[in-house]
Amino acid sequence: MAAELNEGDRTAFLQRHRMLLDRSTEAALRSIENRSSLPPASPDYWEVKEERPTLATAAMICAGLESGAKLYRILGDAPAAHAATAGATRLRAAIKKNFGRNGYPRHLGGRSDSADLGVDFLLPPLTSSVDRSVVGVWEQAASLMARPAGGLAPGGSWRRDGVSWTNATASRAMTAAFIGEREEALARLRWLDQHRTAAGSLPEKVLPDGQPASVSPLAWTAAAVVITADQLSRQ
């Protein structure tokens, strides 16, 4: 949101939310204050109890620290920006060392065929850097997550119930748009458009027979679609 404001309004907006920025950054830095420099196990977007760290959680904390550094630079707080940048750099290196050696699986020490959206979270737009080794895993992940109706499951190790999830599909489209895979982004958007509800909204799930199901509309899916469309319009 801050990026869409003019310079004066942006600074004022960040000053009003300074406490939120400080507390969030401090919590992120505390989570990696350990020998591995990885955050502890905690539930991520799968919404299940975890006993091992997940790539998605680590990637999102890294993205948060990178964004925090940018916001602190806007505020002119060089020490805080440096601390956030240093934390993000340390965490990204730990992710590459601990997850990358196994093909960026969902869980620390897991199988490469369990890749999920954690890989997307390591790529633009959530980060400004493009690691080709991550892109390589991202390119392979779609086949692991594919479901009969044409969408994607949350991850390669997700249960084989045939259900497509629109948030995973839309997130994949968003990443594709930002790393230059325009045709895939457009194909994913077309699929989402073809599987809306009768009211025209985007559901959470699509059943194996192509019928929309569950929560509708889903904010995560809708937001990813809007961001993807905006990015494609700029190319």
C-alpha positions in Angstrom: 0.0 0.0 0.0 2.8 2.4 0.9 4.3 2.1 -2.6 1.1 3.5 -4.2 1.3 6.8 -2.2 3.2 9.9 -3.1 6.4 10.6 -1.2 4.8 12.9 1.4 1.8 10.7 2.1 3.9 7.6 2.1 6.2 8.9 4.9 3.2 10.0 7.0 1.5 6.6 6.5 4.6 4.8 7.7 4.9 7.0 10.7 1.4 6.3 11.7 2.1 2.5 11.4 5.6 2.7 12.9 4.7 0.6 15.9 3.4 -2.2 13.7 6.6 -2.1 11.6 8.8 -2.2 14.6 7.1 -5.0 16.3 6.8 -7.1 13.2 10.4 -6.7 12.3 11.5 -7.4 15.9 9.4 -10.6 16.0 10.9 -11.7 12.6 14.4 -11.1 13.8 13.8 -12.9 17.1 12.5 -16.0 15.2 15.9 -16.5 13.5 18.1 -15.9 16.5 19.4 -19.5 16.7 22.2 -21.6 15.3 20.3 -22.5 12.1 19.1 -19.0 11.4 15.7 -20.6 10.5 12.4 -19.8 12.2 11.0 -22.6 14.4 8.2 -25.0 13.3 4.8 -23.3 13.1 1.6 -23.6 11.1 1.7 -22.0 7.6 -0.9 -21.6 4.9 -1.7 -25.4 5.1 -3.2 -24.6 8.5 -2.0 -27.7 10.3 0.2 -28.3 13.3 3.9 -28.6 12.2 6.8 -30.3 13.9 9.4 -29.3 11.4 10.2 -25.8 9.9 8.4 -25.3 6.6 9.8 -23.5 3.6 6.7 -21.3 3.3 7.2 -19.8 6.8 10.9 -19.2 6.3 10.3 -17.6 2.9 7.5 -15.3 4.2 9.6 -14.1 7.1 12.5 -13.4 4.7 10.2 -11.5 2.4 8.9 -9.5 5.5 12.4 -8.6 6.5 13.2 -7.4 3.0 10.1 -5.3 2.9 10.7 -3.9 6.4 14.2 -2.8 5.3 12.7 -0.9 2.4 10.1 0.8 4.6 12.8 1.8 7.2 14.8 3.4 4.4 11.8 5.5 3.4 11.6 6.6 7.0 15.3 7.4 7.0 16.1 4.9 9.8 19.4 3.5 8.5 20.2 1.3 11.6 16.8 -0.4 11.5 17.1 -0.8 7.7 20.5 -2.4 8.1 19.3 -4.8 10.8 16.4 -5.9 8.7 18.6 -6.4 5.6 21.2 -8.3 7.6 18.4 -10.6 9.0 17.0 -11.2 5.5 20.4 -11.9 4.0 21.2 -14.4 6.8 17.8 -16.1 6.5 18.0 -16.4 2.7 21.4 -18.0 3.0 20.0 -20.5 5.6 17.1 -21.3 3.4 19.4 -22.0 0.4 21.7 -24.1 2.6 19.1 -26.1 4.5 16.2 -26.4 2.0 18.0 -25.8 -1.3 20.3 -28.9 -1.0 17.1 -31.1 -1.0 15.4 -29.3 -3.9 13.4 -26.8 -1.7 10.9 -29.3 -0.2 8.0 -28.3 2.0 9.6 -29.4 5.2 13.2 -29.1 6.4 14.8 -32.4 5.4 11.8 -33.4 3.2 11.5 -34.8 -0.3 11.9 -32.7 -3.3 8.5 -33.9 -4.7 6.8 -32.2 -1.7 7.5 -28.7 -3.2 4.7 -26.2 -2.5 4.0 -22.5 -2.6 7.0 -21.9 -0.4 9.0 -21.9 -3.6 6.8 -19.1 -5.0 7.3 -17.1 -1.8 11.1 -17.1 -2.6 10.4 -15.3 -6.0 9.0 -12.0 -7.1 6.8 -10.2 -6.3 7.5 -11.2 -2.7 11.2 -10.7 -3.2 13.2 -8.7 -5.7 15.8 -11.3 -6.4 15.5 -14.2 -8.8 17.6 -17.3 -7.9 17.7 -19.6 -11.0 17.9 -22.7 -8.8 14.6 -21.7 -7.2 13.1 -21.0 -10.6 14.1 -24.5 -11.7 12.2 -26.0 -8.8 9.3 -23.7 -9.4 9.1 -24.9 -13.0 8.9 -28.5 -11.9 6.4 -27.9 -9.0 3.4 -27.4 -11.3 3.3 -31.0 -12.4 3.5 -32.1 -8.7 0.7 -29.9 -7.7 -1.6 -30.4 -10.7 -5.1 -31.7 -10.2 -7.7 -33.2 -12.7 -9.8 -30.1 -13.1 -6.7 -28.2 -14.2 -5.9 -26.2 -11.1 -3.3 -26.8 -8.4 -3.2 -28.3 -5.0 -1.4 -26.5 -2.1 1.6 -28.7 -2.6 3.1 -31.9 -4.0 2.5 -33.9 -0.8 -1.1 -32.7 -0.4 -3.7 -35.4 -0.2 -4.8 -36.9 -3.6 -8.4 -36.0 -3.4 -8.5 -34.4 -6.9 -9.5 -30.9 -5.6 -7.9 -27.8 -7.1 -7.3 -24.8 -4.8 -7.7 -21.4 -6.4 -5.4 -19.6 -4.0 -2.5 -21.9 -5.0 -3.4 -21.5 -8.7 -3.7 -17.7 -8.5 -0.4 -17.5 -6.6 1.3 -19.5 -9.2 -0.1 -17.2 -11.9 1.2 -14.2 -9.9 4.7 -15.6 -9.7 4.6 -16.4 -13.4 3.7 -12.9 -14.3 6.6 -11.4 -12.3 9.3 -13.8 -13.6 8.4 -13.4 -17.2 6.3 -16.5 -17.8 3.5 -14.5 -19.4 1.8 -17.4 -21.2 1.5 -19.5 -18.0 0.2 -16.5 -16.1 -2.5 -15.9 -18.7 -3.4 -19.6 -18.8 -3.9 -19.7 -15.1 -6.1 -16.6 -15.2 -8.2 -18.1 -17.9 -8.7 -21.2 -15.9 -9.7 -19.2 -12.8 -12.2 -17.2 -14.9 -13.7 -20.4 -16.3 -14.3 -21.8 -12.8 -16.1 -19.0 -11.1 -19.3 -19.4 -9.2 -22.7 -18.7 -10.8 -22.5 -15.3 -9.1 -19.2 -14.6 -10.8 -16.9 -14.8 -7.7 -13.8 -16.9 -7.2 -14.3 -19.9 -4.9 -11.7 -21.5 -2.7 -11.8 -24.9 -4.4 -12.7 -26.5 -7.7 -13.9 -30.1 -7.6 -12.5 -32.8 -9.9 -15.5 -32.4 -12.2 -14.8 -28.7 -12.5 -17.5 -27.4 -10.2 -16.7 -24.6 -7.8 -16.9 -25.4 -4.1 -16.3 -24.1 -0.5 -15.8 -20.5 0.5 -16.7 -17.8 -2.1 -15.4 -15.3 -2.7 -11.9 -15.9 -1.5 -9.8 -12.8 -0.8 -6.4 -14.4 -1.2 -7.4 -15.7 -4.7 -9.0 -12.4 -5.7 -6.0 -10.3 -4.6 -3.5 -12.6 -6.4 -5.6 -12.3 -9.6 -5.7 -8.5 -9.4 -2.0 -8.3 -8.8 -1.3 -10.7 -11.7 -3.5 -8.8 -14.1 -1.9 -5.5 -13.1 1.6 -6.9 -13.7 0.6 -8.3 -17.1 -0.9 -5.0 -18.1 2.5 -3.3 -17.5 4.4 -5.7 -19.8 
